[in-house]
Structures are given as structure tokens and as C-alpha cells.
Amino acid sequence: MDETTPPEHLNPLQRFGRDVREVRLARKLTQKHLANSTGYSDGYVSKVESGTLLPRPSKKFAKGCDVAFGTGKLFMGMLERIEEGDHPSWFVPYLNLEKKATRILDYSAILVMGLLQTEDYARAVFLSHHSQEASEAIEGKTAARVRRREIFEREKPPLLWSIMHESCLRTVMGSAEVMAGQLAYLLEAAASPHITLQVMPFAAGAPAASTRPFTVLRFDDSPAVLYTETRVGGRMYDSAQTVEAAIDDYDLLRAHALSPDASLDLIKTVLKEFQA
């Protein structure tokens, strides 16, 4: 990044790096001092300041900058806004609720739900939908999607119940190798006591309820919400009647899907096909 580049020509990572550098110099700190303060190497700091660290600086680094500079939560806030920029604006409200949910009920019709996607699978999804975007943008979106799994690292993670149509297992994203990695991850995820997977097999015929993917988020201290997506964006509903109807649909889907054990057996069978 050229130091004379006008701010309006910088991308978000470059602006973040320039601000880190300017505050560091104003505090009369060296890159080595900042590296020691944040727990990273000189090279890491250099890449941050040049805007070349991909996919982006870590939350730990941003927090370390705020501590070293005495800037409150300035850099943490900047990083959060960059991360939000990796998602469509209409998706951010859902993400904020997803982080607070205690139960997540999801039905996926064609693609594995975002919370359960591997990095390679997510990248393949974004490449297929955003083929004209720069690689940096694709990597940012990919990293942001994978970071959503951090909710399972909470002291009390949410309970996730995912029903996916068999199409999700067989629709090739990227390559057979990418699909094998994705299915292997599903088996790994299903071992968690907080995650239950069911598959709606082709043999079950038409789904017993809605054929469109949807997600219901439940909370301890507030009403549940329904989230659906269309070609032009996502929409959330908090009407009790609408949410209850979606839960009824989910119960029908759950009843007609394979049992969790049989679902894992099917995933293992399809995995072997991709590994062949």
C-alpha cells in the first residue's frame, strides 16, 4: 500500500492497517513493540499495516491494539464493521440474533447450511455465486462464514438441529474432494452433543412440508423468529402465528426424515462415493 494513496481508494483492510500504523506512530511505538503487546510477530504487524494480511486481522490483535494504544474499543469496532461488510447488509440482523440463540432449527434444501460448511465448501459456494468478485472479497466472505461456528465455542453453545435434503449431500460444490471434506465434517459435527443432523432422502418423495429452506431461532428471554431467503435477500418474521406455522412444518419434516443414526449412515455412504 502506497502511503500517498488517497483514503477513498483504500479497501477496508488497507484503511484498518493505515489507522493502526498512524496511531502506533502517534504513540511512538515500533512494530516490534506492538507485536509484543498483541502477542504476534513483527511480520504479522507489518502485513496488517500494509493491508495485505488475509483474510483479515484477528479479534485478538484488534483488542491488543486497543489495549496498547489506550483506544477503548476503537479497533475492535472497526474490525467488527469490516466483518459485517463481508455479509450482505440484509443478513447482518440475522447474524446478530444467531449469536444469541439457544436453539437453531434449520431445514436446507440444496446446500449445506452456512454454520456447517467447511472452508473449502463455503469458498466453492461463493465462487459459484460471486464469480466476478476479487479473490480477496471471496476469501473475506469465506472466512466470515466459517467464523460463525464460534458460537459453538461458548460456555453454553446453542442446540442446533439441522434437517437437510439428500440434495445437499449430492449437489457437487467445487469438486469431489471438496464434497468429501464437507461430508466428513458433517460426521464430525454430528458427534457434538449440541448438534443433531437428519437427512430427508430422495426416497421420501416430496417433502412433507415447505420445500424452501428456513431457519427458526429460539431464545431463552424473547420470542422465536423465523428466517427465510429469496433471490433478492433474506427476511425475518417475529409474528407468533407465522413462527408457529414454521415450527409445525419443521415437525413434519423431522417426522419424515431419516433418524439421526440412519442419516449418518447415508452420509457415510455418499462420502464413500465421493472418495471412490
Residue frames as qw, qx, qy, qz and C-alpha x, y, z in Angstrom:
[[0.000, 0.887, 0.462, 0.000, 0.00, 0.00, 0.00],
 [0.394, 0.420, -0.004, 0.818, 1.41, 3.36, -1.09],
 [0.261, -0.452, -0.511, 0.683, 1.40, 5.84, 1.81],
 [0.076, 0.211, -0.119, -0.967, 0.25, 8.56, -0.60],
 [0.128, -0.337, -0.839, -0.408, -2.84, 6.62, -1.71],
 [0.356, -0.305, 0.042, -0.882, -5.99, 8.69, -1.02],
 [0.334, -0.042, 0.798, -0.499, -8.16, 7.16, 1.77],
 [0.709, 0.326, 0.174, -0.601, -11.13, 6.83, -0.59],
 [0.661, 0.466, -0.536, -0.242, -9.08, 4.48, -2.78],
 [0.011, -0.342, 0.897, -0.280, -8.21, 2.10, 0.05],
 [0.637, -0.267, -0.657, -0.302, -10.12, -1.09, 0.74],
 [0.651, -0.691, -0.058, -0.310, -11.36, -1.79, 4.31],
 [0.899, -0.259, -0.082, 0.344, -8.30, -3.84, 5.26],
 [0.529, 0.363, -0.042, 0.766, -5.95, -1.14, 3.98],
 [0.218, -0.733, -0.018, -0.644, -7.83, 1.56, 5.91],
 [0.823, -0.561, -0.083, -0.042, -7.65, -0.56, 9.06],
 [0.836, -0.024, -0.056, 0.545, -3.90, -1.07, 8.55],
 [0.279, 0.571, -0.017, 0.772, -3.29, 2.62, 7.88],
 [0.465, -0.754, -0.031, -0.463, -5.13, 3.57, 11.08],
 [0.893, -0.389, -0.076, 0.212, -3.10, 1.06, 13.09],
 [0.683, 0.216, -0.032, 0.697, 0.11, 2.50, 11.68],
 [0.037, 0.686, 0.027, 0.726, -0.88, 6.13, 12.28],
 [0.640, -0.714, -0.016, -0.284, -1.91, 5.52, 15.89],
 [0.905, -0.201, -0.069, 0.370, 1.19, 3.41, 16.52],
 [0.520, 0.366, -0.038, 0.771, 3.43, 6.19, 15.23],
 [0.234, -0.750, -0.044, -0.617, 1.50, 8.81, 17.22],
 [0.794, -0.601, 0.017, -0.090, 2.14, 6.73, 20.35],
 [0.118, 0.780, -0.613, 0.053, 5.84, 6.49, 19.32],
 [0.800, -0.209, 0.553, -0.104, 5.72, 2.68, 19.30],
 [0.103, 0.438, -0.782, -0.431, 7.69, 0.40, 16.99],
 [0.774, 0.064, -0.443, -0.447, 6.21, -2.52, 15.11],
 [0.500, 0.113, -0.810, 0.285, 8.17, -4.80, 17.42],
 [0.139, -0.051, 0.583, -0.799, 6.63, -3.15, 20.49],
 [0.670, 0.069, -0.011, -0.739, 3.14, -3.59, 19.08],
 [0.702, 0.153, -0.675, -0.168, 3.93, -7.17, 18.13],
 [0.282, 0.081, -0.813, 0.504, 5.00, -7.95, 21.69],
 [0.318, 0.007, 0.401, -0.859, 1.94, -6.20, 23.12],
 [0.741, 0.147, -0.098, -0.648, -0.51, -8.10, 20.94],
 [0.727, -0.195, 0.655, -0.071, 1.22, -11.48, 21.01],
 [0.814, 0.550, 0.186, 0.022, 2.02, -11.55, 17.30],
 [0.721, -0.076, 0.233, 0.648, 5.18, -11.33, 15.17],
 [0.067, -0.548, 0.164, 0.818, 6.70, -8.22, 13.57],
 [0.037, 0.013, 0.764, 0.644, 5.76, -9.69, 10.20],
 [0.020, -0.599, -0.801, 0.004, 2.12, -10.01, 11.24],
 [0.067, -0.759, -0.252, 0.597, 2.00, -6.35, 12.26],
 [0.107, -0.369, 0.474, 0.792, 3.69, -5.36, 9.00],
 [0.019, 0.262, 0.847, 0.462, 1.10, -7.24, 6.95],
 [0.041, -0.726, -0.635, 0.260, -1.74, -5.68, 8.94],
 [0.089, -0.708, -0.016, 0.700, -0.39, -2.18, 8.37],
 [0.028, -0.262, 0.625, 0.735, 0.10, -2.80, 4.66],
 [0.678, 0.260, 0.147, -0.672, -3.40, -4.22, 4.32],
 [0.531, 0.376, -0.698, -0.299, -2.08, -7.50, 2.91],
 [0.174, -0.128, 0.918, -0.333, -2.99, -9.86, 5.78],
 [0.632, -0.038, -0.419, -0.651, -5.69, -12.23, 4.51],
 [0.054, 0.671, 0.617, 0.406, -8.38, -12.86, 5.24],
 [0.138, -0.834, -0.020, -0.534, -8.06, -10.15, 7.94],
 [0.076, 0.420, -0.664, 0.613, -6.54, -9.31, 11.34],
 [0.436, -0.324, -0.834, 0.094, -7.81, -11.37, 14.27],
 [0.417, -0.807, -0.259, -0.329, -10.09, -10.11, 17.03],
 [0.761, -0.484, -0.128, 0.412, -7.26, -10.79, 19.46],
 [0.512, 0.133, 0.108, 0.842, -4.99, -8.45, 17.51],
 [0.083, -0.669, -0.283, -0.682, -7.62, -5.69, 17.34],
 [0.627, -0.742, -0.231, -0.064, -8.22, -5.97, 21.08],
 [0.751, -0.264, -0.045, 0.603, -4.46, -5.94, 21.68],
 [0.307, 0.422, 0.167, 0.837, -4.18, -2.71, 19.67],
 [0.344, -0.772, -0.254, -0.471, -6.88, -1.07, 21.77],
 [0.754, -0.604, -0.136, 0.219, -5.05, -2.08, 24.95],
 [0.677, -0.048, 0.075, 0.730, -1.63, -0.98, 23.67],
 [0.182, 0.424, 0.226, 0.858, -2.94, 2.32, 22.30],
 [0.004, -0.342, -0.576, 0.742, -5.48, 3.03, 25.02],
 [0.229, 0.006, -0.402, -0.887, -8.21, 3.43, 22.40],
 [0.627, 0.046, 0.394, -0.670, -11.08, 1.74, 24.23],
 [0.678, 0.203, 0.706, 0.013, -12.83, -0.49, 21.68],
 [0.311, 0.714, -0.214, -0.590, -11.97, 1.56, 18.61],
 [0.193, 0.425, -0.801, -0.374, -10.11, -1.11, 16.64],
 [0.252, 0.171, 0.940, -0.153, -12.43, -3.90, 17.79],
 [0.435, 0.630, 0.391, -0.511, -15.31, -1.84, 16.44],
 [0.306, 0.639, -0.456, -0.538, -13.52, -1.22, 13.16],
 [0.006, -0.208, 0.961, 0.184, -12.86, -4.93, 12.74],
 [0.350, 0.370, 0.798, -0.322, -16.49, -5.79, 13.51],
 [0.449, 0.689, 0.084, -0.563, -17.66, -3.37, 10.83],
 [0.206, 0.499, -0.731, -0.417, -15.25, -4.95, 8.33],
 [0.156, 0.028, 0.987, -0.040, -16.60, -8.38, 9.21],
 [0.430, 0.546, 0.545, -0.469, -20.18, -7.18, 8.78],
 [0.349, 0.663, -0.296, -0.592, -19.15, -5.88, 5.38],
 [0.006, 0.247, -0.930, -0.272, -18.37, -9.47, 4.34],
 [0.192, 0.409, 0.885, -0.116, -22.07, -10.25, 4.68],
 [0.020, -0.538, -0.488, -0.687, -24.96, -8.69, 2.75],
 [0.131, -0.253, 0.318, -0.904, -26.49, -5.86, 4.78],
 [0.715, -0.245, -0.188, -0.627, -29.80, -7.70, 4.95],
 [0.817, -0.063, -0.566, 0.085, -28.06, -10.70, 6.59],
 [0.223, 0.358, -0.547, 0.723, -26.42, -8.80, 9.48],
 [0.556, -0.358, 0.220, -0.717, -29.61, -8.58, 11.63],
 [0.946, -0.075, -0.255, -0.185, -29.94, -12.37, 11.37],
 [0.648, 0.285, -0.540, 0.455, -26.31, -12.87, 12.37],
 [0.112, -0.431, 0.445, -0.777, -26.80, -10.74, 15.47],
 [0.789, -0.244, 0.119, -0.551, -29.74, -12.92, 16.51],
 [0.890, 0.165, -0.425, 0.025, -27.93, -16.16, 15.62],
 [0.351, 0.400, -0.609, 0.588, -25.24, -15.25, 18.16],
 [0.343, -0.279, 0.470, -0.764, -27.89, -15.02, 20.90],
 [0.799, -0.062, -0.339, -0.492, -29.99, -18.06, 20.01],
 [0.486, -0.388, 0.729, -0.286, -30.25, -21.01, 22.38],
 [0.654, 0.187, 0.732, 0.039, -31.83, -23.34, 19.78],
 [0.247, 0.499, -0.436, -0.707, -31.43, -23.29, 16.00],
 [0.684, 0.278, 0.670, -0.082, -33.78, -25.32, 13.81],
 [0.161, 0.582, -0.440, -0.665, -32.71, -25.38, 10.16],
 [0.788, 0.334, 0.517, -0.004, -34.04, -27.01, 7.01],
 [0.025, -0.598, 0.512, 0.615, -31.71, -26.94, 3.99],
 [0.807, 0.435, 0.257, -0.306, -32.95, -27.94, 0.54],
 [0.778, 0.604, -0.120, 0.126, -29.90, -27.82, -1.76],
 [0.402, 0.593, -0.485, 0.501, -26.82, -26.53, 0.08],
 [0.608, -0.311, -0.582, 0.443, -25.43, -27.45, 3.48],
 [0.227, -0.944, -0.234, -0.061, -26.36, -24.70, 5.93],
 [0.279, 0.823, -0.292, 0.400, -23.74, -22.00, 6.49],
 [0.518, -0.695, 0.413, -0.278, -23.00, -22.95, 10.10],
 [0.875, -0.175, 0.451, 0.038, -21.94, -26.44, 8.99],
 [0.723, 0.680, -0.079, 0.088, -19.94, -25.55, 5.89],
 [0.770, -0.268, 0.127, 0.566, -16.23, -26.26, 5.66],
 [0.106, -0.699, 0.204, 0.678, -13.90, -23.54, 4.43],
 [0.164, -0.133, 0.756, 0.619, -13.43, -25.22, 1.04],
 [0.126, 0.549, 0.815, 0.134, -17.16, -25.81, 0.58],
 [0.003, -0.841, -0.308, 0.444, -18.02, -22.23, 1.56],
 [0.136, -0.534, 0.419, 0.722, -15.40, -20.90, -0.86],
 [0.161, 0.143, 0.846, 0.487, -16.88, -23.03, -3.66],
 [0.085, 0.730, 0.667, -0.123, -20.35, -21.68, -2.87],
 [0.038, -0.825, -0.043, 0.562, -19.16, -18.08, -3.03],
 [0.191, -0.325, 0.632, 0.677, -17.17, -18.68, -6.20],
 [0.167, 0.371, 0.852, 0.331, -20.28, -20.07, -7.88],
 [0.000, -0.833, -0.545, 0.097, -22.47, -17.15, -6.78],
 [0.068, -0.954, 0.069, 0.285, -19.93, -14.30, -6.95],
 [0.852, 0.150, 0.262, 0.427, -17.62, -15.39, -9.78],
 [0.394, 0.766, 0.073, 0.503, -16.85, -11.78, -10.79],
 [0.414, -0.901, 0.089, -0.091, -15.64, -10.67, -7.36],
 [0.275, 0.707, -0.608, 0.234, -11.96, -10.32, -6.46],
 [0.711, -0.024, -0.679, 0.182, -10.27, -13.20, -4.67],
 [0.123, 0.151, -0.554, 0.809, -9.81, -11.01, -1.60],
 [0.546, -0.149, 0.064, -0.822, -13.56, -10.48, -1.36],
 [0.830, -0.046, -0.493, -0.255, -14.23, -14.20, -1.78],
 [0.543, 0.073, -0.689, 0.475, -11.73, -15.03, 0.95],
 [0.142, -0.184, 0.395, -0.889, -13.30, -12.45, 3.24],
 [0.729, -0.130, -0.135, -0.658, -16.78, -13.92, 2.75],
 [0.791, 0.035, -0.611, 0.016, -15.43, -17.44, 3.25],
 [0.337, 0.129, -0.652, 0.667, -13.63, -16.58, 6.48],
 [0.365, -0.186, 0.232, -0.882, -16.68, -14.71, 7.79],
 [0.815, -0.113, -0.328, -0.464, -18.89, -17.74, 7.18],
 [0.713, 0.037, -0.649, 0.263, -16.50, -20.13, 8.91],
 [0.101, 0.228, -0.520, 0.817, -16.21, -17.76, 11.89],
 [0.618, -0.331, -0.120, -0.703, -19.91, -18.18, 12.54],
 [0.806, -0.139, -0.575, 0.022, -19.06, -21.54, 14.08],
 [0.214, 0.307, -0.562, 0.737, -17.54, -19.68, 17.01],
 [0.592, -0.389, 0.053, -0.704, -20.99, -19.73, 18.65],
 [0.922, -0.148, -0.347, -0.089, -20.35, -23.40, 19.44],
 [0.568, 0.210, -0.508, 0.613, -17.32, -22.41, 21.50],
 [0.336, -0.592, 0.131, -0.721, -19.45, -20.51, 24.00],
 [0.165, -0.221, 0.825, -0.493, -19.75, -21.77, 27.56],
 [0.517, 0.333, 0.707, -0.350, -23.37, -22.63, 26.73],
 [0.012, 0.147, -0.641, -0.754, -23.49, -23.20, 22.97],
 [0.650, 0.164, 0.028, -0.741, -26.83, -23.30, 21.15],
 [0.593, 0.071, 0.802, -0.011, -28.50, -26.59, 20.30],
 [0.327, 0.433, -0.455, -0.706, -28.53, -26.99, 16.52],
 [0.646, 0.225, 0.725, -0.081, -30.96, -29.33, 14.75],
 [0.214, 0.508, -0.461, -0.696, -30.31, -29.45, 11.03],
 [0.729, 0.320, 0.602, -0.070, -32.51, -31.30, 8.55],
 [0.091, 0.565, -0.492, -0.656, -31.01, -31.39, 5.08],
 [0.863, 0.394, 0.071, -0.307, -32.43, -32.84, 1.91],
 [0.853, -0.077, 0.396, 0.333, -30.31, -35.54, 0.28],
 [0.525, 0.792, 0.103, 0.295, -29.68, -32.97, -2.47],
 [0.222, -0.928, 0.290, -0.069, -27.37, -31.18, -0.03],
 [0.718, -0.412, 0.533, 0.175, -25.17, -34.27, 0.12],
 [0.722, 0.228, 0.558, 0.339, -25.06, -34.86, -3.63],
 [0.345, 0.929, 0.105, 0.080, -25.02, -31.37, -5.16],
 [0.785, -0.020, -0.014, 0.619, -21.34, -31.02, -6.03],
 [0.037, -0.999, 0.034, 0.010, -19.77, -27.77, -4.91],
 [0.185, -0.794, 0.555, 0.164, -16.19, -27.33, -6.05],
 [0.464, 0.394, -0.778, -0.153, -15.11, -30.92, -6.59],
 [0.844, -0.230, -0.473, -0.103, -15.48, -34.46, -5.29],
 [0.548, 0.066, -0.529, 0.645, -12.61, -33.74, -2.90],
 [0.157, -0.273, 0.215, -0.924, -14.37, -30.67, -1.51],
 [0.733, -0.285, -0.244, -0.567, -17.57, -32.67, -1.07],
 [0.786, -0.093, -0.575, 0.206, -15.72, -35.48, 0.68],
 [0.289, 0.129, -0.471, 0.823, -14.25, -32.98, 3.11],
 [0.404, -0.280, 0.023, -0.870, -17.68, -31.44, 3.69],
 [0.825, -0.245, -0.383, -0.336, -19.38, -34.76, 4.39],
 [0.661, -0.006, -0.586, 0.468, -16.55, -35.85, 6.68],
 [0.026, 0.209, -0.350, 0.913, -17.03, -32.61, 8.61],
 [0.634, -0.313, -0.187, -0.682, -20.77, -33.29, 8.95],
 [0.833, -0.184, -0.519, 0.050, -19.97, -36.61, 10.58],
 [0.443, 0.082, -0.479, 0.754, -17.53, -34.87, 12.90],
 [0.231, -0.289, 0.108, -0.923, -20.04, -32.16, 13.78],
 [0.735, -0.308, -0.380, -0.470, -22.76, -34.72, 14.49],
 [0.662, -0.084, -0.641, 0.380, -20.58, -36.17, 17.25],
 [0.014, 0.229, -0.352, 0.907, -21.18, -33.00, 19.26],
 [0.053, -0.440, -0.841, 0.311, -23.92, -33.25, 21.90],
 [0.134, 0.552, 0.207, -0.797, -25.11, -29.84, 20.71],
 [0.348, 0.397, -0.463, -0.712, -25.71, -30.83, 17.07],
 [0.613, 0.197, 0.752, -0.141, -28.28, -33.22, 15.60],
 [0.207, 0.356, -0.555, -0.723, -28.43, -34.00, 11.88],
 [0.641, 0.310, 0.678, -0.185, -31.20, -35.59, 9.88],
 [0.009, -0.220, 0.634, 0.741, -31.39, -36.24, 6.15],
 [0.675, 0.421, 0.299, -0.527, -34.54, -36.14, 4.04],
 [0.429, -0.152, 0.781, 0.427, -33.81, -38.88, 1.48],
 [0.297, 0.164, -0.520, -0.784, -34.93, -38.83, -2.14],
 [0.237, -0.188, -0.945, -0.124, -36.89, -41.99, -1.32],
 [0.039, 0.413, 0.646, -0.641, -39.16, -39.99, 0.99],
 [0.229, 0.672, 0.611, 0.351, -40.68, -38.29, -2.06],
 [0.038, 0.713, 0.087, 0.695, -41.84, -34.68, -1.88],
 [0.157, 0.128, -0.609, 0.767, -41.05, -33.03, 1.47],
 [0.189, -0.547, -0.805, 0.133, -43.88, -33.26, 3.97],
 [0.095, -0.843, -0.308, 0.430, -43.87, -29.50, 4.43],
 [0.210, 0.925, -0.131, -0.288, -42.23, -26.41, 2.97],
 [0.885, 0.271, 0.112, 0.361, -39.73, -27.11, 0.18],
 [0.257, 0.833, -0.174, 0.458, -37.96, -23.80, 0.78],
 [0.592, -0.004, -0.543, 0.595, -35.07, -23.62, 3.24],
 [0.309, -0.794, -0.060, -0.520, -35.79, -21.83, 6.50],
 [0.454, 0.093, -0.653, 0.599, -34.37, -21.34, 9.98],
 [0.495, -0.766, -0.269, -0.308, -36.10, -20.85, 13.32],
 [0.331, 0.336, -0.551, 0.689, -34.11, -19.20, 16.11],
 [0.602, -0.664, -0.420, -0.142, -35.27, -19.69, 19.68],
 [0.178, 0.517, -0.424, 0.722, -34.18, -17.70, 22.74],
 [0.356, -0.282, -0.776, 0.438, -34.48, -18.01, 26.50],
 [0.089, -0.487, -0.420, 0.761, -35.75, -14.49, 27.08],
 [0.313, 0.434, -0.137, -0.833, -37.53, -13.46, 23.87],
 [0.817, 0.358, 0.307, -0.331, -39.91, -14.88, 21.24],
 [0.653, -0.022, 0.620, 0.434, -38.62, -17.10, 18.45],
 [0.322, 0.687, -0.185, -0.624, -38.04, -15.71, 14.96],
 [0.819, 0.312, 0.463, 0.133, -38.26, -17.24, 11.50],
 [0.036, -0.678, 0.425, 0.598, -35.69, -16.54, 8.80],
 [0.776, 0.399, 0.476, 0.110, -36.11, -17.31, 5.10],
 [0.216, -0.479, 0.421, 0.739, -34.14, -16.39, 1.99],
 [0.664, 0.665, 0.323, -0.109, -35.12, -15.47, -1.55],
 [0.710, 0.379, 0.178, 0.567, -33.11, -14.48, -4.61],
 [0.140, 0.777, 0.016, 0.613, -33.17, -10.86, -3.51],
 [0.004, -0.488, 0.545, -0.682, -32.28, -11.33, 0.15],
 [0.331, -0.216, -0.881, 0.260, -33.39, -12.69, 3.48],
 [0.390, -0.511, -0.111, -0.758, -36.36, -11.84, 5.65],
 [0.162, -0.027, -0.850, 0.500, -37.17, -12.37, 9.31],
 [0.492, -0.490, -0.414, -0.588, -40.61, -12.85, 10.83],
 [0.062, 0.135, -0.745, 0.650, -41.50, -12.49, 14.50],
 [0.655, -0.176, -0.106, -0.727, -45.27, -12.99, 14.22],
 [0.471, -0.234, 0.787, -0.322, -46.19, -15.76, 16.67],
 [0.823, 0.343, 0.305, -0.336, -48.61, -17.28, 14.15],
 [0.626, 0.681, -0.367, -0.096, -46.02, -17.34, 11.36],
 [0.010, 0.565, -0.798, 0.208, -43.31, -18.79, 13.59],
 [0.632, -0.077, 0.677, -0.370, -45.62, -21.48, 14.96],
 [0.835, 0.476, 0.048, -0.272, -46.60, -22.48, 11.42],
 [0.439, 0.674, -0.593, 0.044, -42.91, -22.86, 10.56],
 [0.270, -0.395, 0.818, -0.321, -42.33, -25.00, 13.65],
 [0.810, 0.181, 0.425, -0.362, -45.27, -27.20, 12.63],
 [0.727, 0.621, -0.267, -0.121, -43.63, -27.58, 9.21],
 [0.124, 0.631, -0.742, 0.188, -40.37, -28.44, 10.90],
 [0.587, -0.188, 0.699, -0.363, -42.02, -31.15, 12.99],
 [0.867, 0.397, 0.160, -0.254, -43.43, -32.70, 9.81],
 [0.525, 0.697, -0.487, 0.040, -40.02, -32.61, 8.14],
 [0.194, -0.522, 0.772, -0.307, -38.43, -34.14, 11.22],
 [0.760, 0.004, 0.542, -0.360, -41.01, -36.95, 11.24],
 [0.855, 0.497, 0.077, -0.127, -40.47, -37.83, 7.56],
 [0.280, 0.767, -0.574, 0.056, -36.67, -37.57, 7.57],
 [0.780, 0.075, -0.591, 0.188, -34.34, -40.44, 8.38],
 [0.686, -0.707, -0.126, 0.122, -33.47, -40.95, 12.02],
 [0.103, -0.908, 0.398, 0.077, -30.21, -39.33, 13.17],
 [0.602, -0.354, 0.692, 0.185, -28.40, -42.70, 13.09],
 [0.694, 0.435, 0.544, 0.186, -29.77, -43.64, 9.66],
 [0.284, 0.958, -0.003, -0.034, -28.91, -40.15, 8.43],
 [0.275, -0.759, 0.561, 0.181, -25.28, -40.58, 9.45],
 [0.692, 0.005, 0.693, 0.201, -25.22, -43.94, 7.67],
 [0.576, 0.737, 0.335, 0.110, -26.41, -42.25, 4.47],
 [0.037, 0.959, -0.265, -0.089, -23.80, -39.50, 4.83],
 [0.514, -0.486, 0.675, 0.209, -21.12, -42.18, 5.21],
 [0.709, 0.334, 0.598, 0.169, -22.39, -43.96, 2.06],
 [0.418, 0.897, 0.120, 0.081, -22.31, -40.78, -0.03],
 [0.253, -0.853, 0.429, 0.155, -18.89, -39.90, 1.41],
 [0.660, -0.184, 0.678, 0.266, -17.51, -43.22, 0.13],
 [0.626, 0.635, 0.423, 0.161, -18.92, -42.44, -3.31],
 [0.172, 0.977, -0.125, 0.028, -17.03, -39.15, -3.42],
 [0.420, -0.687, 0.579, 0.128, -13.86, -40.86, -2.17],
 [0.859, 0.166, 0.472, 0.109, -14.04, -43.60, -4.82]]
